[in-house]
Amino acid sequence: MNTQNTPLLKVKEKIAYASGDFASNLSFHVINVFLMVYLTDVFGLNAAAVGLMLFVGGIWDAINDPMMGAIADRTNTAAGKYRPYLKWFAIPYGVLFYAVFAGPELNELGKLIFVWTTYISIKMVYTAINVPYSALMGVMSPNSDDRVSLSTFRFMGAFGAQLLVVLLTLPLIQLIGAGDDQRGWSITMAIFAVLSVLMFLFCFKNTKERIKPEPHKKVHVGEDIKFLLGNLPFLIMAVAGICTLANVAIRNAVTVYYFKYVIGVGEGPVFSLNLGLFPLNFDIITVFMTTGSIAFLIGCAFSGHVGKLFGKRNGLIILTLINAVAVISFYVIPPESVKLIFAVNIFASLVAGPTPAIVWALYTDVADYNEWKFNRRSTGLIFSATMFAQKFGYTIGASAAASLLAFFGYVANQAQTPEALNGILMMYSIIPGGLALINGIILFWFPLTQKQTDTIQAELEVRRASH
């Protein structure tokens, strides 16, 4: 049901919006997947110390999100409320991302101070650029179908970047470093950082804000928060988001450990790609993550179809529960069954692919509900509070992963004890799969059906037209 008079967004603008999440993930997915193993196995920090840093830095980062959302909601420039932040923080983001992996030669205390400073700084700048970027989707178009399409483009960009990260990071580090791992890491991250900056600026230049706030309406932040806490659809999605990101964080963090120690892969490449002066060698970890990312990207392309077939809410529940079972099954797959491990991972990734786009499309519906019920849209606050919940979940997962490694007796670059191996296996299967299962169950309480959403949007269109 299309109740909107605004023309649908052009493909060029959808691609431009997608480039913003491409920029974020080109750098931040490296942090999600590789930072922990870089800090323990390359930079030489203790896993427990890394876990503490991830927890403290993550909590501080999550606290900033609602504040950033409230600030963005109250920003007014000729370029809009949310778009300017893409331009203002693109370069600082690129510089700080490079700094996280710069790896200066310091004593242990110096390394900890350096890592804490750069990690917390990049997280804060990520908040300053990504909260407004996420809210931007909620004001680019009032059309529900258009938002699902825009969300799909966004996550095609995000997972395209993630695919690039898992495909090229380790081969580039090996190629550029030529035996010097730290040199390989720092130069590879510099390349990613420059590309991120360019993509943020492209997103800023080629997107437009169309939904304007109601004029002459002043609402205090405290009232906004009160409305948010009375928004049941938001509260359900927030709890589900905590479970989702905790699941993702744990599994991402231990993937390399799982292959390196549980599967026991060799050092040689699975295959090589000769590009003349730039021969790239792809090991089994890179191939595993790449095939999973490709499956995820393919699944993401079907987000709109899933939403139309089952409805956004029901489609999300079904896919989440199927993915949970697939992830848990890794615990009983023998380490020598590598082909089966690849097959299950591809299936789980394919099933999970549509879910992020559906989730963020649902959040635009949540913003509509907030405006409809409380006469206050608060798009920035809703999206920033969403990111707070997700970052809180990610922080719990990432810090738990590092802390559990230490608890199970992990020692970097050594043969692991049976307890450590079983711990790594549980962290890759039962623990994240259990969180996904809880997530799917929680979503049964999400109250907004597609019919209700269409009715709300129709009423809002009439209300906005009267101003």
Residue, then its C-alpha position, 0 to 999 in steps of 0.5 A: m500500500n503506497t500512501q505517499n505522494t513523494p516520488l520514489l528515490k532514484v537508484k543513484e541516491k540509494i547507491a550514494y546512501a549505501s556508500g556511507d555504510f560501505a565507508s563505515n564497514l570498510s574500517f569498522h568491520v576490521i575492528n569487529v573481526f580482526l582487532m582482538v587477534y591483532l592486539t593479542d597475537v601481533f601487538g602482544l597484549n594480554a587477552a584479559a587486558v584487551g577484554l577490559m578495554l573493549f568493555v570500558g570503551g564500548i560502554w562509554d561509546a554506547i552512552n554517547d549515542p543518545m546524546m549524539g542523537a539528541i544533538a543531531d535532532r537539534t542541528n539545523t543547517a542548509a545541508g540538513k540535520y544529519r548529512p553535515y556530520l558525514k562531511w565534518f567527521a569523515i577525515p577525523y574518522g579516517v585518521l583515527f582508524y589508521a592510528v588504532f593499527a599504527g602499532p608504535e614500539l612501546n613498553e607494555l604500559g605505553k601500548l595499553i595507553f596508546v590502544w585505549t586512547t585510539y580505540i575510545s577516540i575512534k569509537m566516539v568519532y564513529t558515533a558522531i558520524n554514524v548516528p546521524y548517518s543512520a537517522l538520515m535514512g528516516v528522513m530521506s523518504p516517507n514511503s515504507d517500500d522505499r525505506v525497505s529498498l533504501s535499507t537493502f541498498r544500505f546493507m548491500g553497501a555494508f556487506g560489500a565492504q565486509l566482503l572486501v575486508v575479509l577477502l583482502t585484509l589478510p592477503l594484503i597484510q602478507l603481501i605488504g608486510a613481507g614478513d613484517d606483520q606490523r608494517g602490513w597491518s598499518i599500511t593496509m589500514a591506511i588504504f582502507a582509511v583513505l577509501s572510507v573518507l572518500m566514500f563518506l564524502f560521496c554519501f554527503k554530496n549525493t543524498k537529500e533530506r526530505i522529511k522536515p520537522e514540524p515548525h515551531k515545536k520545542v520539546h526538551v530532551g527529557e520529554d523525548i526520552k520519556f516518549l521513547l521509553g513509552n514506545l513499546p515497539f522500540l523497547i522490543m527492538a532494543v532488547a532484540g538488538i542487544c542479543t543480536l550484536a552480542n551474538v555477532a561480536i562473539r562469533n566475529a571475534v573468535t572466527v580466526y581463533y576457531f580456525k587457527y586452533v580448533i580446526g588446526v589449519g596450516e600456514g599455506p594458501v588455499f589458492s593464489l591470485n597472480l596480479g603481476l606485481f601483486p600476487l595475493n595468497f588466500d588462506i583457508i580463514t580468508v576463503f571461509m570468511t569470504t564465502g560467508s560474506i558472499a552468501f550474506l550479501i546474496g541474502c541481503a538482496f532478498s530483503g524486500h522479497v522476504g518482507k513482502l512474502f512474510g511481512k517484515r516482523n514475521g520474516l525477521i522472526i523466521l530467519t533469526l530462529i533458523n540461523a540460531v539452529a545453524v550456528i548452534s550446530f557447529y558445536v557437533i560438527p567434527p573439526e575434520s569435516v571442513k566441507l560441512i563447516f563451510a556448507v553450514n556457514i554459507f547456509a547460516s549466512l544466506v539466511a541471516g543476510p536479509t535480517p539487518a535491512i529488515v531490522w533498520a526498515l522496522y526502526t523507521d516504522v518505529a520512528d513513524y509510530n513515535e511521531w503518530k502516538f506522541n506527535r514527536r518524531s525524534t528520528g535521531l534519538i530513536f536511531s541513536a538509542t537503537m545504536f546504544a542498545q546494539k553497541f551495548g550488546y556488541t560491547i558485552g559480546a566483544s569483551a566477553a569473548a576476550s575475557l572468556l579466552a583468558f578464562f579458558g586458559y588461552v595463550a597466544n601462538q601456542a598449542q591450546t589445552p583441551e579446555a581452551l579448545n572447547g571454550i573457543l568452540m562454545m564461543y563460536s557455536i552454542i553461546p552466539g546461537g543461544l543469543a540468536l535463539i533468545n532474539g527470535i523469541i523476543l521478537f514475537w512481542f513486536p506489535l507493529t504489523q504491516k497493516q498497522t504500519d500502513t495505517i500509521q503512515a497514511e495518517l501521518e501523511v495527512r497530518r504533515a500535509s496540514h502544516 
